[in-house]
Amino acid sequence: MSARSVLQEADIARALTRIAHEIIEGNRGTEGLVLLGIPTRGATLAERLAASIERVSGHSVPCGALDVTMYRDDLSRNPTREPRPTQIPAGGIDGRVVVLVDDVLFSGRSIGAALDALKDIGRPSAVRLAILVDRGHRELPIRPDYVGKNLPSSRAERVNVRLRETDGTDDVTIEGGQA
């Protein structure tokens, strides 16, 4: 089955720069922002987004990772992956605007798990969602605030995000047939 390229390295960089501008505008600056990426690729994207926000605004934004493995509601159906460490920036999330960052939004279940995980860590003043690819098919009432690319897809298709830090290259492909 061949994969069709939908985003390449330059497209991903442009999307993250645009999202950085949108976050700064939506927050009226960088004050009180914290970025938390969902491992693996969401954490990498959060780091890139934090760097982009700093380039655009001149201000650094705390960045961390939020592992949601043990909060997922599908642990009995899907093989679990090794939990990754949750890394909350110094100063925590209480009273801060937390931007959750992930690579692909599909059913919304990972983000639902992330919201549950946040409750155990603190009480942010607001939670926003930044996604590189939104492919639809929501099972939970979750809507991203910032989207790199809307990519309507069938359930039979698979969206693959590869990032240089974990996969050696930057691209997004889609493969599979119609359902």
ABEGO torsion letter per residue (X at the ends): XBBBBABBAAAAAAAAAAAAAAAAAAAGEABGBBBBBBOAAAAAAAAAAAAAAAAAAGBBBBBBBBBAAAABAAAAABBBBBBBBBBBBBGEABGBBBBBBBABBBAGAAAAAAAAAAAAAEBBABBBBBBABBAEGBABBBBBABBABBBBBBAABBBBBBBAAAAGBBBBBBBEBBX
